[in-house]
Every structure is written in structure tokens, then in C-alpha cells.
Amino acid sequence: MTDVHKIPATVITGFLGAGKTSVIRHLLETANGRRLALIINEFGDIGVDGEVLKGCGIEACEEGDIVELANGCICCTVADDFLPTIQSLIDRPEPPDHIVIETSGLTLPKPLVRAFNWPEIRTRVTVDGVVAVVDGDAVAAGRFASDPEAVQAQREADDNLDHESPLEEVFEDQLLCADMVVLNKSDLLAADDLRLVNQELARDLRPAVKVVPASHGRIDAAILLGLAAAAEDDLDSRPSHHDDEDEHDHDDFETFSLDFAAVVEPQALVARLEPVIAAHDILRIKGFVAVEGKAMRLVVQAVGGRVQHYYDRDWQPGEGQTSRLVVIGQQGLDRAAITRMIAGTDPATIPAAITDRN
């Protein structure tokens, strides 16, 4: 069962033209007061899906609750884009009741589900379910999408994607990872064709995964949300054609925190962070820093090589003006060297307060 203290997230996947945006729009219309936040992964300079949803005129569809990631395959930009976006949503004063993620049609769902084991979010968010939206009319005609050439062009537009594996394998991976399948455009199928399409899909579905027929993406939120699959804990039962590939492996993260004295000049700290990030392949650094002579705390956020810092509020009574940063990277971080570089100390004065978060 899903941990009731975690925010549920639903991953909606499916090829271009299958009807994912229509499904999400109907989710918004039937949310029944639930606060939904949407993450839209769209390729190109103009995110058509994001603009359609922002302009849908539905009360539950407020622009501030829609985040668009336009930097390519969502599972190739986990550290830079997706995870910081998730964290910003759950850190809101009023976090959403449910997060809905519309992936690009070319996203492999399993690596994205694996990303929910990232240390910063695994105790706060769970994958409620993976929903694959399928173009029923296309499958009846022996295709995985209504316009395979357009899907291929979409893939060629992103240099991060694998351009060699057959697109049929991506389609099968979406089915293999699904907790529910929405068979869209089923109204276009005769009864015999509908039966044959269901038989075709069943070959790639795990036991007990339901196929739900739909027309124009009309599936109520009560059906798609609340599956309680906890998919991030169930990865071994979701086989993939790409299980042996390293490029989508976001497992084995390591994180630790370090405390150090107040700094005199924030820019000097930034100057120390940039080389340590490059030298040790650090994914993220975040935390609060005390600055001598300042009553406000300094927020420090680093993603890849980009370092941001700003004052957010005064230190509160009892907080103690202590500098603490959390460092996240792949397993095997040289904690002592990283600590020395960040704190600006020599080996004899390495801060003692290094705390595991694993």
C-alpha cells in the first residue's frame, strides 16, 4: 500500500498522437477539488502541450501548477531538470495533493520511475501508477502510433535519445512498465477489432494490468488516480529492453551534509563550489549558509555547474546561525576532499559534523 504521508505521482506515457494531453485535460475536469500539479515534458522551443493545458480554462488548471520541461528526454535530464522541479513542488507551503507527469512519447518510463528513489524525494513522493495511453486505431492497423514518421522525427530532434533501438521496443517498454493502459480512440474500433487489439496488448502487459477503453481521452480522475502501485519499489517486476544500458541508470546515489563556520564573503564560497563540483562530478549541492555581519540566511543551490545564492529570510531564534550544505552525487564521493574544498580548511581542520543521509 502507498505510504499515506507521501505525495502520489502518476506518470502518463504514450506516443505522439495517442491522446495524453486529452487524458490530462479530462483529469483536470474531474479532479473534484484535488490540487493537481502537472509536469509536462515537451520537446522543442515551443511546448504545444503545455500551452494547450495552460489555456484550457479549467478552474483546476492554474498556470502556476503547470511546469514544462523542454530540455529533451525527461529521464536524460533527471538531475538538472526533473528532480529540482519535483522538489520545488513538494516544498511549497501548500504542496499539491497529486502530481501528474506527462512524459514525451519517447521517454522510457522505467528510468523515470527509478528516479523517484533519489534521496531528496524518496521519503516524500511515491509513484502512484504508470499509465500508458495507446492509440487503439493505430494498433488495430498494425502500428504503434498513428504517424510513425512524426514519432521518428521527434526522436531525431533530441540528441540525448537512443536513435538506433526500434521504436516498437519503446512502445513495448511503456506497456511493460504500465499499471494501467488507456486504450484511446476505442470508439473507432469495431467489436472484433477491439477484441484483437486487447489480445495484442496483453502480450506485453504484466498480470492484472487493466486495459480501459476511452474516447477522446475521457477517463475520470477517480479511475486513473489512486492506484497505490508504489512503482518505485516494484522495478524488478517491470522488465525493459533497456535494462542493461547504463545511460539511464539513476540508481546508487550518495548524499552527505557538512557544517562549517560563517563565511565572510558569499562569492568566495561560490568560487570554491564551482571547482569542487567539476572535480568530483557532484550532481547537487543545497543548503543554508551563515554570513558574518548578516542577519539573513543565505540560500545556496547548485545543479551541475550552475550555482545560485540569495538571502531568503532572517535567522529565527533558536536556529543557530550555522552553515550546512547537503552534497549529492553517485556512490563513491570523496567526502573528506569535498569537505576541505567547500569549507576552505586544511586537512587538520576538517569539520567533524558530516552526517550520512542514506
N, C-alpha and C positions, 0 to 999 in steps of 0.2 A: 504493500500500500504506500501511497505517496505520503511523505512527511508533511503534516498539516502546517508546519511552520515555514515550509519552503514555498516560494512563488512558483506556480506552474508555468511552463513554457511549451507551446505547441509549435512544432516545425512543420511547415507546409511546403511540400516539394512537388515537382511536376514539370514537364517540358513546356516550352513556349507554346502558347495557344491552348493549353489543356483547360484553363479556366481558373487558375489560382487566385487572381485578383477578384473574380466574381465570387468565389468561395469566401474570401476575406470580407468583401463588402457585405455579404449576407450575414456573416458572423457579427459584424458591427450592428447590423439592423436587428439582430435577435439577441444582443448581449444582455438585455434585461437588467440594466443598471450596473453590470460588471465593468470595472475600469480596465480597459484593454490598452496595451501598448503594442505598437507594430514596429517591427524591424523589416525593412524592405531591401533586399539585395538585388540591385538592378545594374546592368552593365551600361556603359556609355556615359556621355556627358549629360544627357537628358534622361532622367528616370521617369519613363512613361507611367509605370505602375504607381510610383509614389505620387505623382501629380494627380492621377485619377482618384486615388484614395483621399488625398488632401482636399480635393474639390467635390467630394461626394455629397456634401450637405447633410450628412447624418450626424445627429447630436453627439453620439459616442465617438465620432471621428474627429477629434480636435487635433489641430496641426502639431501641437507640442507633444502629442503622444505618438507621432509617426517619425521614425528615424530612417533615413535612406543611406545605405552603404553602396557607393558607386565605384569602389576601387577594385572590382573584379570578384572572383570566386570567394565566397564568404569563408570557406574553410582554408583558403590560402592566405587570408589576412586576419587570422584569429587574434594575434597579439596586438596588431596595430589598430584594428577597427572594431571587430565584433565584441570582444570581451570588455574593452573600455565602455562600449555602448551599453552592454548589459549592466555593468556596474553602475553607470550613471542613472539608469532607470531604477534599480533597486535601492539606490542611495537617496532617492527623492524623499522629501518629508512625507508625502503620501505616495508610496510605491504602487504600481499597478496591481490589480487582482490577478491578472493573467498577461503573459507576454506571447504574442503571436509573431512568428518569424517566417516571412515568405522568402524562400531561397530562390536564387536563379535556377532555371531549369537544369543547368549543368552542374549544380552543386552535388557532391556526393554526400548523402545525409549522415552516414556513419561517422566520418571525421568530425562533423559539426556536433553530433551528439556527444562524441568523446570530449569535445572542448568544454562541456559542462562539468568535467572533473577538474578544471582549472582551480587551484587552491582558493582564489578570492571569491568564487561564486558557488562552489560545490555544496556548501552548507546552507546556501540561501535560495538556490533555484534548482528546480528539477524539471526534466523533460517529461511533461505530462503525456505526450504522444507524438509520433511522427505520422503525418497524414500525407499520403501520395495522391495527387489529383491526376487522373488518367483521362485522356481523350478517347471515349468509348468508340466513336465513329471511326477514328484512325485505327484503333486496334482491330476493329472488325474488318478493316480494309488491309490488314497485314502490316501496318506501320505503327511506330511508337509515337508519332506526332503527326499533326495534320499537314505540316510543312517541314519535312526533314531538312531541306536545303536551308531554310531560315535558321533552324537549330544549329546546323553546321557553321553557318556564317557567324552566329552568336559565339560559338566556341572559338572560332579563329580570331575573334576580336579581343580575346583575353590571353595574353602571353603566359599567364600563370597556369593555364589549364593544360591537361594532357590532350594533345591533338591526335594521338595515334590509336587509343583504345576505341573499339567500335561504340557508337552511341547506344546501340542496343544494350551494351553492358551497363552503361549509366542508368538506363531505364530499368534494367533488372535490379541494379543496386538500390534504386529508390523503392521498388516493391519489396525487396528482401529486408529492408530496414523498417518498413511501414508497420504501424499498429492499426491503421485503418486505411482503406482505399476508397476515394470518392470517384465513382465511375461517372464522369460528367458526359453530357450530351447523350445520355441514355435514351432520351425521348426520340432520338433519330434512328434507333435500332428496332428492328422487328423482333418479335419474341425469340425466334430461333437464333438470330444473330446475338442477342443479349445473352442467351444461354452459352453460346460458343465463346464469347468474349470472357465470360466469367470462368469458363474452363481454362482458357488460355492464361488468364491472370493467376489462377490458383496454382499453376506450376511453380511460380516464383514466390508465393506467399507462405509465410510461416503458419503453423497450425493455429486455428481460431481467429486469424485476422479476417475481419469482415469487409466485404465489398458493398458499398452503399450507393445505389443509383441516384443520379441527380440530373437536373436540367437547369442550365444557366447558373450553375454553382449554388443552387438553393439548398443548403444544408444548415439546419439550425445550430446555434452555439451549444445547445443542450446535448447534441449528438457528438459534436467534434471535440468539445472541451470537457475535461474531467475524466479522461481515460485512465489516469493514475498509473501510467506504464512505468514510470521511473526508468526510462530507456537508457540513461547513462550507466545504470547498474546492470544492464542486461545486454551488453555489447557482444558477448560471446555467442549469443543465440541469433545474432544478425549477421550472417555471412556476407562477404563482399568480394567482387572480382579484384578489388584493390587492397586486400588485407595485407599483402606482403610489401606494399610500397611505403617508402619512408617519408615521402614528401608531405603526406597528410597525417603524420603521426604527431599528435599534440599531447602525448602521454608523458609521464615521468617528469613532472615539474618539481622544482625545489624552491622553497622560499624561506627566508630568514629575515629577522629585523635587527637593527643595530641602533643603539643610543649613543649620543655624543654631546659635547658641550655646545652652548650657544655659539653661533658664528658671528663674526664681525661684519662681514660683507657677503650678502647673498650671491653676488656674481662670482665670487671666489669659489663658493660651493659648486655652482653650476660648472665652472671651469674644471673642477675636479671630477664631476659626474660624467662629463662627456667622454673623456678618455677611458674611464673605468668601464663604461657601458660598451665601448668599442672593443676593449681588450678582453673582456670576459663574456661577450655575447649575451648580455643581460637583456631580458625581454621587457621588464617593467621595474620602475622604482617609484614609490609613492610614500607620502607621509607629511609630517609637520616639523618645522624647524624653528627653534628659538633664535632670535636675532638680538644681539646686545643693543640696549637702548631703545628697543621697540616693544610696545605693549601688545602688539598684534602678533598672531602666529603666522608663519609663512607656510603656505601650501606648496609642496613640490611634487610634480608629476612628470615622469619620464616614460615615454613609449618609444622603444627603439632608440634612435639617436636624437629624438626631439625632447627637449627639457623645458618645462613650463614652471613658473613660480609666481605667486601672488599672495598678498595678505588677504585673509578672509574675515577674521574677527579677532577681538581681544581674547587673550588667555583668560579663562574663567578661574575664580577662586578654587583652590584645591587641585587644579590640573597639574601644576608644576610646569615651569617653562623648560621642558626637556625636548631635545631634538630626537626624533625617532623616524627612521626610514625603513620601509619594507622593500626587500630586493627579491625579484622573481626571475628564474631562468631555468634552463634544463638541468637535470641532475648532474652533480659534479662541480658545482660552483666552488671556486677558491675563496672561501668565506674570509679567511684571515687577510688575504691580499686586498680583497674588495673593501673590507672594513678599514684597513690602513689608508687606502686611497681616498675613500669618502670622508673619513673623519679627519684627514690631514695629520695623522700621527705617525710616529716611527714604531717599529715592532715592539718596543718596550712599553708602549702606552696604548696598546690595542684595547678598545672598550670591552669591558667584561660582559656587558649586557647584550649578548647575542642569543636570541630566542628562536628555537625551531617553531615552525608553524605547520609542519607536515602532520 
